[in-house]
Amino acid sequence: AQDGYHYYGHGCLDAQERFLYTTENHVAGDGQGAIGVYDSQDNYRFVKHLSCAGIGPHQLAMMPDNKTLVVAVGGIKTLPQHGRDTLNFDSMAPALNYIDVDSGELLESQASPHQHLSLRHLDVGSKGLVVVGGQYQGSLPAPLPLVYQHQRGKPLQAMDTGDVPLRLNKSYVASISIDSLQHYAVSTCPRDNTVCLWNLANGQLQQSFRLLDCAGAVYDARYQQFILSNGRGQLMALSPGSPALRPLAYASGIHWDNHLRLAQPS
């Protein structure tokens, strides 16, 4: 990272895989959020910083137009000398922000439904639908939904649990993944050992599954299934409509964390 900055742990490439965009904390700027731009064809040379128009940007993704970044702005201010302590609890302003990659202009901003619902992880569908998950920073359990879908120019739409019984006492959503046809999305809740499958057409919870310390989630279009990882070294498959998760692999002694990507063979 550049002097005065550190990484928040997420990045994405543009469609040509030329530029890498990373979420960063401008420590020297009193914890303001930033997006770093790096040239992958020039040894990841630093190009510039863009503003993310907020504090605590976490996951970001390139929209299908390849001109716009969508950023989950968590709203939580942290500085290294204070560890992971939240320094701005009373003034948190989490949001879902859309940034023009060339000009850095804030094109659209959707405030989180609650000041203390920190928006952290997201995914973008093939048609531009964004699904974002929150982590509630107030008294638990959260008094509101944790997963939302969004189309540009419209308000955030809460995903409804409907008739499917679901209680998330820890109110913490980790990974989000959307299928290739934009029919379904998955969210993992590791602190509640729960995986949720959402129907994007009606905005409702279709199924929930128990998976201890569930972590990463990614869609595998070849086999039309979501792949899930957990902190116990398991890889599981979730096929929409199937009554149970299916074991894929197990690595003894391995603790998968909350991030998982599918690498296409060359």
N, C-alpha and C positions, 0 to 999 in steps of 0.2 A: 504494500500500500504506500501511497505518497505520504510525505511527512505531514503529521497532523491529522491523519485519517486512519481508520481501521475498518476491516471488512465485517459485514453482518452475516456472511455465510451463504448468500445466494447470488447466482448470476445467470445470464442467458446470452445466447448468440443470436445475431440476425440470421435471416434466411440464407445468406451467402456464406455464413460462418466467418465473416470478416471481422466484425467488431464484437467484443465481449463487453457486456454491461453488468456492473456489480453494484449491489446496495452497500452503502458505506456510512460510517459515523464520522462526521467532521468534528473530531475531538477538540481540535484547536479552535473550532467555531462554536464552542459551548454545546456540542452534541446535536447540532443540526444534521438532518439527513442529506445524503448526496448519492448520486449515481456516477460511478466511475466508468469511463469509456476507454477501452484498450484495443490496440490493433493486433489481431492474432497472426497477421502475415508479416509482422515486424517484431517478432519476439515479445509479443504482448506489450508493446510500447504504450505508455500512458498518453492518451490524446487530450482528454479534458474531463472536467466534472460538470454534471448537470444537477440542477436542484430537483429534489423530489417533492418540494412544497410541503414538507412536514418533517417530523421527528421520528426516528426509529423505523426506516423502511426495512422490510424483510424480504419476502420473495417477490420477484418480478418476472414478467414474461413478455415476449414479443407478440403483439397482436397479428392477425393474419395479413394485415395491410403492409407489414414489415416497415412501418413508419412510426408506430406508436408503441410505447412501453406501458404496460399496466403494472402498477406497484401497490402491494399491500403495505400501507404505512401503519405500523403498529402503534405509534404515538408515545412509546415509552422512551424517556430520556435516560440514558446511562452514560457514565464516564468511568474510565479505567480506575481512577483512584477510589471509586465507590463500589467497585465490583459490579454485581448485577442488580444493585438496589435501584428501584424506580425513583427518580428525582423530581418527577413532575406529576404525581398522582392526581392532584387537584386541577391540573390544566391539560391533561391528556386530550389529544385531538386525533384519534385514529381515523383513517380514511382509505378509500380506494381511489388512486389517482392515475390519470392517463397523461403521459408526457410525450411530446413530439421529440423524436430522437435527434433531429437536426437542429432545431432552434432551442430546444429545452423548454418550450412553452407548456404550461399546464393547460391541457385541452379540456379536461373535465375532472371534477372531484365529487365523490360521493362520501359524505361523512358516515362514519360507523353509526349503526342504530343506537349505540349507547357510548357515552364518553369513556367507559372503562372496558368496552369490548375491543380488545386489541386485535386488529386484523393482521394476520401473519402469513398464512399459506394460501396459495391459489393455483388454479390451472385455467387454461384458455382452450375452448373447443374450436373445432375446425371452421365454424361459422361465426366465431367471435364472441360466443357466450363465455362469460367469466364466472367461475364459482370460487368463492372465498370463504375461509373458515376463521373463526375468532377464538381468542383465549381470554376469558373473563378475569379481570383483575380485582373485582370487588368481592363482597361476601358471597360464598358459594352455597348452593348452586346458583348459576346465573338466572335472572328472571326473564330471559328472552332467548330466542333461537340463536344458534351458534354458526349456522351455515346459510349462505345467501348466494343467489345467482344474480347476474347483472348483464344487461344489454346497454350499449352506449345510448345515451339520451333518455334513459328511463331510470326510475328509482331502484334501489336495491330491493330484491324480492326474497323474503324469508322462506326457507325450505320448511315445509310443514310435516310434522311427524304423523299426522293423520291418526289412523286407528292402530298403528304399530306401537306397542308399549316401548318407551325409551326414557331412561332417566340417566342423565350424565351429571353425576354429583360433582365431578372435578371441573366441568365446563371448560375443557381444553381440547381443541381440535388441532391435530398435527397435519399430516399430509392430505392433499386434495388431488384427485385424478379424474379426468373426463375421458370417456371412450371416444373412438375415432369418428363415430357418427353423431355425436353430441346427444345421445339418448339417455345416458346414465352418468352419474358421478359417484365417486367413493370418497368418504372422509374417514380418517382414523382418529381414534380417541384413546391414546395409550394409557392415560391415567385412569380411565374407566374400562379398559380392556375391551373396547367395543369398536366394531367396524360398521359403518352405515352405507347402504346403497340407496342412492336417491334417483327418483324418476324425474328427469329434467323437463319432460313434457307437461306434467301436472304439478311439478314442484313439491312432490310428496316423498316421504320415506317409503321405500318399497320393502326393504329387508334390513335387519340388523343381525350381526354375528358377534359371538364372543371370541376374542383372540387376545391372549395375555400379552401385554406390553406391545401391542400392535404399533407399527412404526411407518415404514415407507409404503407407498402405493403408486403403481404405474400401470397403464393399460397396454396390453399386448394384442395388437390388432390381428396378428397372424392366427392366434388361437382364440380370439374374441373373448378374452378374459382379463380381469384385473389381477396383477401379482402383488401380494402383500408380504412385507417382511416384519419380523418382530425382534425384540431384544433377547430372545432365547434361541436365535440362530435358525429360525424356521422361515421358509418361503412357502406361501400358500396361494392357491388360485381361487378367485371368486368369479363365478359365471352367473350373470343375472338370470334369475329364475331357479337356480339350483338351491336346494334346501340347506346345503352345508358347504363349508370351505373344503378344498381338496389339497392335501399335502403335495408339494412339489419337491422340496429338498430340505435337508437339515444339516447344519454345520455345527458340530459340538464345540462348545467353548467360544463361539462367535456371538457377539451382541450387535445385531444390526441396529443402526440409529434411524432417525426420522427422515432419511433422504434416500431415494431410490430412482434410478433412471434406467431406461431400456436402451442398450447399445445395439444398433443394427449391424449385423455382420457385413463386412465389405465384400 
